[in-house]
Every structure is written in C-alpha cells, then in structure tokens.
Amino acid sequence: MLVRSYGLYSPVKKEELLQCRLLLGQGPVELPWKIGWQDCFASSKDHPELCPLCGKRLVRSVILNPIPMVAHTSDPPIPHFTERLAA
C-alpha cells in the first residue's frame, strides 16, 4: 500500500495537511515543476532530435502508419516430422 494513498498525504486531505504544516511552522506544499523529455537532453550532446553526424535537427518528412496484422483464423500448421524420421 502506498503511503500517499491514505492519511494526511491522501489527495482528499489537502486542507488538513496544510493546517498541520502551518501549525508546525512550515509553508504550504510546493508542487514540483513539470519537465518534458526534451529537458532531460538539454545539456547532452546525444540529443535524440539531432543528427549524430552533422548535429542538425532531424525533420520528419513522412509518417509511416503501422500495417494492421491479419487475425489468425485457424491453428498454425503442424510440422511434418515423419519426413525427418524416414530419412
């Protein structure tokens, strides 16, 4: 069970948590700022949007849609082991 799923850290107990923090001399809970996946590569030379050879930004020219798979309608074929046994 997660600690934050019950008690003062539960999402429905925000007012009670704020009251307890103020009584203990703490400020309100500071939410962390959100980062995107691009921020993780900001200081890296291996950025996935840059060409590894020339360093220029990659440009999407064509979007390839996945090819839908054909559903199987029967069992896979049974291998013919009798031919191997006869040889």
C-alpha positions in Angstrom: 0.0 0.0 0.0 1.3 3.4 -0.9 1.9 5.9 2.0 0.3 8.7 0.0 -2.9 6.8 -0.5 -4.2 7.4 3.0 -3.8 9.7 6.0 -2.7 13.3 5.6 -0.9 12.7 2.3 -4.1 11.5 0.7 -5.3 13.8 -2.1 -8.6 14.4 -0.3 -6.9 15.6 2.8 -5.1 18.7 1.3 -6.8 21.2 3.8 -5.8 19.1 6.8 -2.3 18.7 5.6 -2.0 22.5 5.0 -3.3 23.1 8.6 -0.8 20.7 10.1 2.1 22.2 8.2 1.1 25.7 9.3 0.9 24.6 12.9 4.4 23.2 12.6 5.7 26.4 11.1 6.0 25.1 7.5 4.7 26.6 4.4 2.2 25.0 2.0 3.3 22.0 0.0 5.3 23.1 -3.1 4.5 21.1 -6.1 7.5 20.2 -8.3 7.6 21.8 -11.7 7.0 19.5 -14.7 9.7 18.7 -17.1 9.4 17.2 -20.5 11.6 14.5 -22.1 13.4 17.2 -24.1 14.6 18.9 -20.8 16.4 15.7 -19.9 18.6 16.0 -23.0 19.1 19.8 -22.8 22.7 19.6 -21.7 23.5 16.3 -23.5 25.4 16.1 -26.8 23.4 12.9 -27.6 20.0 14.6 -28.2 17.6 12.3 -30.0 16.2 15.1 -32.2 19.7 15.9 -33.6 21.6 14.1 -36.3 24.5 12.2 -34.8 26.7 13.0 -37.8 26.1 16.7 -38.6 24.3 17.9 -35.4 21.4 19.4 -37.2 17.8 19.0 -36.1 16.0 16.0 -37.6 13.0 16.8 -39.7 10.0 14.5 -40.1 9.1 14.2 -43.8 6.8 11.1 -43.8 4.7 9.5 -41.2 4.6 5.7 -41.7 1.4 4.2 -40.3 1.6 0.7 -38.9 0.3 -2.1 -41.1 -2.6 -3.9 -39.4 -1.9 -7.6 -38.7 -4.2 -10.2 -40.1 -6.0 -12.1 -37.4 -5.4 -15.8 -37.4 -8.5 -17.9 -38.2 -7.0 -21.3 -37.6 -4.3 -23.2 -35.7 -0.7 -22.9 -37.1 0.3 -25.7 -39.5 1.6 -28.9 -37.9 5.2 -29.6 -38.9 5.8 -32.8 -40.8 8.2 -34.8 -38.5 7.5 -38.0 -40.3 9.7 -36.9 -43.3 12.6 -36.4 -40.9 12.1 -39.7 -39.2 12.1 -41.6 -42.5 15.4 -40.0 -43.7 
